[in-house]
Amino acid sequence: MRCTLDGLETPLPGPDPARRPLGVLLAARGALDPVAPPPGPWPERAVAARARLDDRDVLVLVVHAPISQRAHRVKVLALEAVHAWLAERPEQRVVLLGDLNTPRREHADGSVMTFAAERDGTLRPERGERHDEAERGVTEQGLRALGFVDAFRAVHGWEVKERSWTYPNGGGYRLDHVLVRGARTIRAAAYAHELRQAGLSDHSPLAVDVAF
């Protein structure tokens, strides 16, 4: 696989089970109609399908973004592909969900700070504006113009502090999200921290009740 980075054609390594052991799964009680997902650099990290919810077709995209430290700018390429894919979809009812590995910080006005930035908000030279925009492009701030809302924030507002991944000594980030377009109402959204605390995952799963 080859991808263009800043005008240069750069080879990307193939799957390595020792370094790329993760994938994503989309499951439903009813039938799923597979859809070609965004053409990201790590294809095992995205899956899409149409599902039948509330007697309506809903397009669902599941994504697990690479972390920022991975080589070849795979996080940037993956998230740029997700945003472009969503921008081109004509469907009225769309759900984006998964471990998006962003943002670093959320603000009460609905804006975010990405992992392209230092703690003081200045951009890291080795990451820069492109990395910043790629991460921002899969948050509500970057998808609001396309009609998406962050399900958790729609229920709890932007001032509530929450984390879905934490350091052993405290602190952490809200990295796992459900963003929705075309919902009639979002009735509930909550993280099941007890599953992470029990060691079943290093992330807290997010449960959302959405009506279309």
N, C-alpha and C positions, 0 to 999 in steps of 0.2 A: 504494500500500500504506500502511496506517495501523497503528500499533502503540501499545499503551498503556504509558506510562512514568510510574510513580509517580502513577497516577490521571489523567494528562493524555493526551489523544489527540494524538499527534505524527506529522506526515507524514514519511515516509521517501522519499528521492529514488529514482528508478528507476535501472536499470543505466546506467552511464556508462563506455564502453569505455576512456576515458582514465584513470579512477580505479578501475574494477573490472574489470581484464582477466583475473582468475584464476577458475578453476573447479576441479572435481574429476572424476576418472575412476575407475571401478571396472571392472576387467577380470578375466576368468577363462578357464581352459581349457575349462570346460564351460558349460552354459546358466545364465543368470542370470534370476531372476524379479523384476522391479522391484517395489519397495515404496515407498509415499509416505514421503519423509524428514521430519524435523522441520520445522515451518513457521517457519523463521527469517527474518530481515529480508533476507538476501541468499540467495535460493534456489539460486543457482548454486554455492554453497559446501557443499552437502550432497547426497549421493546414497546410496540404500539399495537392497539387493536380497537375495533368498535365493539362496544358493549351495549346491551339493552337494559336501560335503567329507567324506572318509572314510565315504561312503555315508550321510551324515546331512545334513539341512538345517541350514544355519547362516545366521543373519541378519547381514549385514555393513552397517555404516554408515561412510561415509567423510566426513570433515569437514575443512574448512580454516577455522579461526576468524579473524575480523578481528582486527587489532591493537587494543590498548587505546586508542590515540590517535584512532581513527575517531569521527566525530561521531554523534549520535543514539543513543549507547549500543548500537551494533549488536553489539559483542562480547558485552555482557551479554545482550542479547535472544537472540543466536544460541546461546550456551552454556546459557542457561536452557531454551531449547527442546530442546536435545540431551538434557539431564538428564531433563526431563519425559517426553520420548519414550521414553528407555530405561527409565524407571521404570514406564511403562505397558505395555511389551512383555511378552507372556506366554511368549515363546520361551525355551527353556532354554539354547540355544547362540547366543551373540551376540558379535560383534566390533565394537569401535569403534576406528577408526584414522584417522590423519591428522596434520596440523599444527594442534595445538590451541592454540598460542601461549600456553602456560602449562606449568609454573610458573616462577616466578622463582628459587626455591631448593627443594631437597629435603633432608629431614632423615633421620637414621638410624632414627628411630622410625616412618617411613612417612608423616609429615605433610609438608605443603608450605607455602611462602610464595608468594603470588600477586603479580601485577603491580599489584594494588590497594594494595600496601604499599611503604613506603620501605625502604631498606637495613636500617634498624634494626628493621623489623617493624611499625612504626606505620602505620595506614591513611592513605592520601592523602585529604584532605578532599573533593577533587573526584571521587573514585571511591567510597570508602566500602564499607560492609558488603555491599551488594548486588553490587557488582562482585567483591568478594572471594569471596562464596559462589558466584557464577556460574562463576568460574574453578575454584574448588575442586571444584565439582560434576562436572567431567569428568576429574578425576584419580582415582587409586585411592582416595585418602582419602575423596572424595565419593561414589564408586560402590561402595565395599566392601560396604556394607549391601545392595546389589543383586546381590552375588555376583561382581563383577568383580575381576580382578587385572591389574596392570601386567605385561605379558609380559617386558619388559626387567628389571624388578626381581625377578620370579619366578625368573629365571635368575641374576642377578648380585647380588641383595641390594640394600639401601638405602644402604650406605656407599660404593659405587663412584661415583666422579665421572665424569660423561659429559656431552657437549654435542653437539647436532645442528645448532646454528647458532652461529657465532662472529663476533666483531668482527675487523676486519682486524688490529688491534694486540693481539689476545688476549682471552680471556674469552668468555663466551657462555652459552647456556642449552640445556637438553634440552627442546625444544618439540614433537618429533615422537614419537608414541606408538602403541602397540597395546595395547588393553585387552580382555580376554577373559572371557566367562562360559561355563561349561560345558565347558571343555577337560579332556580326560583327562590330558594332559601338555603342557608347553611345553618343547621339547627344546633350542631355541637362540634367541638374540636378539642381533643385533649391528648396529651402524651402519656403513655403507659410506662412511667418511670420504673415501676416495680419489676418489669421484665428485664430492663437493663441492670437494675440493682441485683437481680437474681443471677446475673451472669449469662443470660440467654443471648445477649447481643451487647456490643459496646455502644449502641444507640438506643434511644427510647422510641418505640414505634408510635406513630401518630394515627389516632382513630378519628375519622370525620364523618358526620352524618349530613349528607347533602341531598336536597330534593331538586329535581329538574322539572 
